[in-house]
Amino acid sequence: MQKSLQKNSNYNKYDVDGDGEVNDNELADMEKIEEIERQNRKQYAQRQMAWVAIWSMIVFTAVLFSPIVSDARVNALADLLGLFYIAQAGVVGAFMGVSAWMSRK
């Protein structure tokens, strides 16, 4: 008895050759493709986090040097500001380091 897919089946996307059947090779290929797509989404999210960290440091620095924030407030928050820059630089550095390390493999 031969099995075939329904017209609107969720598995139609796995039928690469369009014969109405999904064989083991097609499933294995689709699993590989989905894994690659998942990794691409993860890398995109990590890249976005790094860019947000870079831009937050730039904007934060511009705000601190503007007349909007008083010198007394900057002095009061000096320890917290240092932690902010270290944390943001850590995010950017980790992204760049892991990206370089992964490209060597």
C-alpha positions as CSV (number, residue, x, y, z in Angstrom):
1,M,0.0,0.0,0.0
2,Q,1.5,3.3,-1.1
3,K,1.0,6.4,1.1
4,S,0.5,9.9,-0.3
5,L,0.0,13.4,1.1
6,Q,-3.3,15.2,1.4
7,K,-3.8,18.4,-0.7
8,N,-3.2,20.9,2.2
9,S,-0.8,18.8,4.3
10,N,1.8,20.5,6.4
11,Y,4.3,18.1,5.0
12,N,3.8,19.2,1.4
13,K,6.8,21.5,1.8
14,Y,9.0,18.4,2.3
15,D,8.0,16.9,-1.0
16,V,10.9,18.3,-3.0
17,D,10.4,16.2,-6.2
18,G,6.7,16.8,-6.3
19,D,5.7,13.2,-6.6
20,G,3.2,13.4,-3.7
21,E,5.3,11.2,-1.4
22,V,7.9,12.2,1.2
23,N,10.8,9.8,1.3
24,D,13.5,9.5,3.9
25,N,16.0,11.4,1.8
26,E,13.7,14.4,1.4
27,L,13.1,14.4,5.2
28,A,16.8,14.2,5.9
29,D,17.4,17.1,3.5
30,M,14.7,19.2,5.0
31,E,16.0,18.6,8.5
32,K,19.4,19.9,7.4
33,I,17.9,22.9,5.8
34,E,15.8,23.7,8.8
35,E,18.9,23.4,11.1
36,I,20.8,25.8,8.9
37,E,17.9,28.2,8.9
38,R,17.7,28.0,12.7
39,Q,21.4,28.8,13.0
40,N,21.0,31.7,10.6
41,R,18.2,33.2,12.7
42,K,20.3,32.7,15.8
43,Q,23.3,34.4,14.2
44,Y,21.1,37.3,13.0
45,A,19.8,37.8,16.5
46,Q,23.3,37.8,18.0
47,R,24.5,40.3,15.3
48,Q,21.5,42.6,16.2
49,M,22.4,42.4,19.9
50,A,26.0,43.5,19.1
51,W,24.8,46.4,17.0
52,V,22.4,47.5,19.6
53,A,25.2,47.4,22.2
54,I,27.5,49.5,20.0
55,W,24.9,52.1,19.2
56,S,23.8,52.3,22.9
57,M,27.4,53.1,23.9
58,I,27.6,55.8,21.2
59,V,24.3,57.4,22.0
60,F,24.9,57.1,25.8
61,T,28.3,58.8,25.4
62,A,26.8,61.6,23.3
63,V,24.1,62.2,25.9
64,L,26.6,62.3,28.7
65,F,28.7,65.0,26.9
66,S,25.6,67.1,26.1
67,P,24.3,69.8,28.4
68,I,21.2,67.6,29.1
69,V,23.0,65.8,31.9
70,S,24.7,67.8,34.7
71,D,28.2,67.1,35.9
72,A,26.9,66.3,39.4
73,R,24.7,63.6,38.1
74,V,27.5,62.1,36.0
75,N,29.8,62.0,39.0
76,A,27.0,60.4,41.1
77,L,26.5,57.7,38.5
78,A,30.2,57.2,37.6
79,D,30.4,53.6,39.0
80,L,27.1,52.6,37.2
81,L,28.3,54.1,34.0
82,G,31.5,52.2,34.1
83,L,29.6,48.9,34.5
84,F,27.4,49.9,31.6
85,Y,30.3,50.4,29.3
86,I,32.0,47.2,30.4
87,A,28.8,45.1,29.9
88,Q,28.2,46.6,26.4
89,A,31.8,46.1,25.4
90,G,31.6,42.5,26.7
91,V,28.6,41.8,24.5
92,V,30.4,43.2,21.4
93,G,33.6,41.5,22.3
94,A,32.0,38.1,22.8
95,F,30.1,38.4,19.5
96,M,33.3,39.3,17.6
97,G,35.4,36.6,19.4
98,V,32.9,33.8,18.9
99,S,32.3,34.9,15.2
100,A,36.1,34.7,14.6
101,W,36.4,31.4,16.4
102,M,33.5,29.9,14.5
103,S,34.9,31.0,11.1
104,R,38.1,29.0,11.8
105,K,36.2,25.7,12.0
